[in-house]
């Protein structure tokens, strides 16, 4: 497993890489988390790389909670925890379980819910 860990710089082929991945190691941004979960991928959040919990933006805190509460990912607080996760049989089993949990989540309908919400509101603009 360890020899298959690959860091990738900027790429336009994110969808293909995420689809092929066992898990996604990323910051807890709502976009990357939603994309990962829609593909049924376990998430690994390297909190230590963000400067600890101080490096997590306000909108990302709820995402961290969601990931942990739904057991679809793990927050690694230090490099040793990350290395243990990706290099051990128990870690691989955990990632597999988290991927299965991600696959059981209901479809993400947030974008449709926003549209439905806006339809029910009376929208006022500066141009009206």
C-alpha positions in Angstrom: 0.0 0.0 0.0 2.7 2.5 1.0 4.4 2.3 -2.5 1.0 3.3 -4.0 0.7 6.6 -2.1 1.2 9.3 -4.7 1.1 13.1 -4.2 -0.1 15.0 -7.2 0.5 18.6 -8.0 -1.9 20.8 -10.0 -3.9 18.8 -12.4 -7.1 19.2 -14.5 -7.8 15.5 -14.2 -9.1 15.5 -10.6 -12.2 13.4 -11.3 -10.2 10.5 -12.8 -7.7 10.6 -9.9 -10.3 10.7 -7.2 -12.2 7.9 -8.9 -9.1 5.7 -9.0 -8.1 6.5 -5.4 -8.6 4.3 -2.3 -9.1 7.4 -0.2 -8.7 11.1 -0.5 -6.3 13.0 1.7 -7.4 16.7 1.8 -8.4 19.7 3.8 -11.9 19.7 5.1 -13.3 22.0 2.4 -17.0 21.4 1.7 -16.4 20.9 -2.0 -13.7 18.2 -1.8 -15.5 16.4 0.9 -18.8 16.4 -1.1 -16.9 15.2 -4.2 -15.1 12.4 -2.3 -18.3 11.2 -0.5 -20.2 11.2 -3.8 -17.6 8.8 -5.1 -17.7 6.6 -2.0 -14.2 7.5 -1.0 -12.9 7.6 2.6 -11.5 10.9 3.7 -8.3 11.5 5.5 -7.9 15.0 7.0 -4.3 15.8 7.9 -5.1 18.3 10.7 -1.4 18.7 11.5 -0.7 19.9 8.0 -3.2 22.7 8.5 -1.6 24.0 11.7 -3.9 22.1 13.9 -7.5 23.1 14.7 -6.5 26.8 14.4 -5.9 26.2 10.7 -9.5 25.0 10.1 -11.8 27.7 8.7 -15.2 28.3 10.3 -17.2 26.6 7.5 -14.9 23.6 7.7 -15.5 22.8 11.4 -19.0 21.5 10.6 -17.5 19.4 7.8 -15.0 17.9 10.3 -17.8 17.0 12.6 -19.8 15.4 9.8 -16.9 13.3 8.6 -16.2 11.9 12.1 -19.9 11.5 13.2 -20.7 9.6 10.0 -17.5 7.5 10.2 -16.6 8.4 6.6 -13.2 9.6 7.3 -10.5 10.2 9.9 -8.8 13.3 11.3 -5.1 12.7 11.7 -3.6 15.0 14.3 0.0 14.1 13.6 2.2 12.5 10.9 2.5 9.2 12.9 -1.3 8.8 12.9 -1.3 9.3 9.1 1.5 6.9 8.5 -0.1 4.2 10.7 -3.3 4.6 8.9 -1.9 4.2 5.4 0.7 1.6 6.2 -1.1 -0.9 8.4 -3.6 -3.7 7.7 -5.9 -2.2 10.5 -5.6 1.2 8.8 -6.5 -0.2 5.4 -9.5 -2.0 7.0 -10.6 1.2 8.6 -10.4 3.0 5.2 -12.4 0.3 3.6 -15.1 0.5 6.3 -15.2 4.3 5.9 -15.6 4.0 2.1 -18.5 1.6 2.7 -20.1 4.1 5.1 -19.6 6.9 2.5 -21.4 4.7 -0.1 -24.4 4.4 2.3 -24.9 8.1 2.7 -28.0 9.5 1.0 -27.3 11.5 -2.3 -26.1 15.0 -1.7 -29.0 17.2 -2.8 -27.7 20.5 -1.4 -27.5 22.3 -4.8 -31.2 21.4 -5.5 -32.2 22.4 -2.0 -30.7 25.8 -2.6 -32.7 26.2 -5.8 -35.9 25.1 -4.1 -35.3 27.5 -1.2 -34.6 30.4 -3.6 -37.8 29.6 -5.5 -39.8 30.1 -2.3 -38.2 33.4 -1.4 -39.2 36.7 -2.7 -35.9 37.9 -4.2 -35.2 41.6 -4.1 -32.4 43.1 -6.1 -31.0 46.6 -6.4 -32.3 46.6 -10.0 -35.9 46.0 -9.2 
